Amino acid sequence: MNKLASLVLLGCVALTGCEDANEVKKDASEAKADVQEALTDAWNDVKETTNEFKGESLDELLSESKKLGLNMYDDGKEVALDAWLESKEAAGELTEKTKQKAQELAAELREAREKREQEKNN
């Protein structure tokens, strides 16, 4: 009899566990559905908000951004052109100074040769 009572008790525990498992599954399914609904609602709100901003304000923002970009491009071109002109002038000045130094060195070499030739001849 004890074995039968133990078997019945074990069966009751198992059935109770199965019922609890089914309740947990049911609760999980309900929670999943609630979360899915909340995500869908949030996504719809995002889409509606995006569509609201997509009108004139977005077009104005894009237009202003384009104008600013073009102005920055123009300013950049001017700065680059000025820098190029200044570097060209600086290079010209360096070239002129280099020519002068080369001429001075050539003159010194000529003088030194002439002086050496005169010393040889004397």
C-alpha positions as CSV (number, residue, x, y, z in Angstrom):
1,M,0.0,0.0,0.0
2,N,2.8,2.3,0.8
3,K,4.2,1.7,-2.7
4,L,0.8,2.6,-4.2
5,A,0.5,5.7,-2.1
6,S,4.0,6.7,-3.0
7,L,3.2,6.1,-6.7
8,V,0.0,8.2,-6.4
9,L,1.8,11.0,-4.6
10,L,4.6,11.0,-7.2
11,G,1.9,11.1,-10.0
12,C,0.3,14.1,-8.3
13,V,3.6,15.9,-8.0
14,A,4.4,15.2,-11.7
15,L,0.9,16.4,-12.8
16,T,1.3,19.5,-10.6
17,G,4.7,20.1,-12.2
18,C,3.3,19.7,-15.7
19,E,0.5,22.1,-14.9
20,D,3.0,24.6,-13.5
21,A,5.2,24.2,-16.6
22,N,2.1,24.8,-18.8
23,E,1.3,27.9,-16.8
24,V,4.8,29.2,-17.2
25,K,4.7,28.6,-21.0
26,K,1.4,30.4,-21.2
27,D,2.7,33.3,-19.1
28,A,5.8,33.4,-21.3
29,S,3.7,33.4,-24.5
30,E,1.6,36.3,-23.1
31,A,4.7,38.3,-22.1
32,K,6.2,37.7,-25.5
33,A,3.0,38.9,-27.2
34,D,3.0,42.0,-24.9
35,V,6.6,42.8,-25.7
36,Q,6.0,42.3,-29.5
37,E,3.0,44.7,-29.3
38,A,5.0,47.3,-27.4
39,L,7.8,47.1,-30.0
40,T,5.4,47.4,-32.8
41,D,3.8,50.5,-31.2
42,A,7.2,52.1,-30.6
43,W,8.2,51.4,-34.2
44,N,5.0,53.0,-35.4
45,D,5.7,56.0,-33.3
46,V,9.2,56.4,-34.7
47,K,7.8,56.1,-38.3
48,E,5.1,58.7,-37.6
49,T,7.7,61.1,-36.0
50,T,10.0,60.6,-38.9
51,N,7.3,61.4,-41.4
52,E,6.4,64.6,-39.4
53,F,10.0,65.8,-39.6
54,K,10.3,64.7,-43.2
55,G,8.3,67.6,-44.5
56,E,9.4,71.2,-44.8
57,S,11.7,71.1,-41.8
58,L,13.8,68.3,-43.3
59,D,13.9,70.0,-46.7
60,E,14.9,73.3,-45.1
61,L,17.7,71.5,-43.1
62,L,19.0,69.8,-46.2
63,S,18.9,73.1,-48.2
64,E,20.8,74.9,-45.4
65,S,23.3,72.1,-45.1
66,K,23.9,72.2,-48.9
67,K,24.4,76.0,-48.7
68,L,26.9,75.7,-45.9
69,G,28.8,72.9,-47.7
70,L,29.1,75.0,-50.8
71,N,30.2,78.1,-48.8
72,M,32.8,76.0,-47.0
73,Y,34.0,74.6,-50.4
74,D,34.3,78.1,-51.8
75,D,36.2,79.3,-48.8
76,G,38.4,76.3,-49.0
77,K,39.2,77.0,-52.6
78,E,40.1,80.6,-51.8
79,V,42.4,79.6,-48.9
80,A,44.0,76.9,-51.1
81,L,44.5,79.4,-53.9
82,D,46.0,82.0,-51.6
83,A,48.3,79.4,-50.1
84,W,49.4,78.2,-53.5
85,L,50.1,81.8,-54.6
86,E,52.1,82.5,-51.5
87,S,54.1,79.4,-51.8
88,K,54.8,80.2,-55.5
89,E,56.0,83.7,-54.5
90,A,58.1,82.2,-51.7
91,A,59.6,79.7,-54.1
92,G,60.3,82.5,-56.6
93,E,62.1,84.4,-53.9
94,L,64.1,81.3,-52.9
95,T,65.0,80.7,-56.5
96,E,66.2,84.3,-56.9
97,K,68.2,84.1,-53.7
98,T,69.7,80.8,-54.9
99,K,70.7,82.4,-58.2
100,Q,72.4,85.2,-56.4
101,K,74.3,82.8,-54.1
102,A,75.3,80.7,-57.2
103,Q,76.5,83.8,-59.0
104,E,78.5,84.9,-55.9
105,L,80.1,81.5,-55.6
106,A,80.9,81.4,-59.3
107,A,82.5,84.8,-59.0
108,E,84.6,83.7,-55.9
109,L,85.7,80.6,-57.8
110,R,86.7,82.7,-60.8
111,E,88.7,85.0,-58.6
112,A,90.4,82.1,-56.8
113,R,91.3,80.5,-60.2
114,E,92.7,83.7,-61.5
115,K,94.7,84.2,-58.4
116,R,96.0,80.7,-58.5
117,E,96.9,81.2,-62.2
118,Q,98.7,84.4,-61.4
119,E,100.7,82.7,-58.6
120,K,101.6,79.9,-61.0
121,N,102.8,82.3,-63.6
122,N,104.9,84.3,-61.2
